[in-house]
Amino acid sequence: MSLPLYCVIFDRDPVSRAAEVAASFVDRKDLDLQLMKDHISAELAAPMQRVSEILDFEHATEDQLREFLREFRISLQNLESGSRIAGQP
């Protein structure tokens, strides 16, 4: 979860960048995106930590960061689905 969060560490409105950050991750072959989505889903469903304490965020609140993760996960899923469809003959 820290990788997408790092992208918004200084943002006042991280939620507005969720789709942009997801787009920067979708083609990365060095990451297990399914595992990332699973960890995010698990944390959002049953919080085990304060997301705002993962990194030293300048402006974003806990609620904003959780919403960012939710939107990031949804955007990533949508982008991956679109990539699979686009890659089909």
Rosetta blueprint (number, residue, H / E / L):
1 M L
2 S H
3 L H
4 P H
5 L H
6 Y H
7 C L
8 V L
9 I L
10 F L
11 D L
12 R L
13 D L
14 P H
15 V H
16 S H
17 R H
18 A H
19 A H
20 E H
21 V H
22 A H
23 A H
24 S H
25 F H
26 V L
27 D L
28 R L
29 K L
30 D L
31 L L
32 D L
33 L H
34 Q H
35 L H
36 M H
37 K H
38 D H
39 H H
40 I H
41 S H
42 A H
43 E H
44 L H
45 A H
46 A L
47 P L
48 M L
49 Q L
50 R L
51 V H
52 S H
53 E H
54 I L
55 L L
56 D L
57 F L
58 E L
59 H L
60 A L
61 T L
62 E H
63 D H
64 Q H
65 L H
66 R H
67 E H
68 F H
69 L H
70 R H
71 E H
72 F H
73 R H
74 I H
75 S H
76 L H
77 Q H
78 N H
79 L H
80 E H
81 S H
82 G H
83 S H
84 R H
85 I H
86 A H
87 G H
88 Q L
89 P L
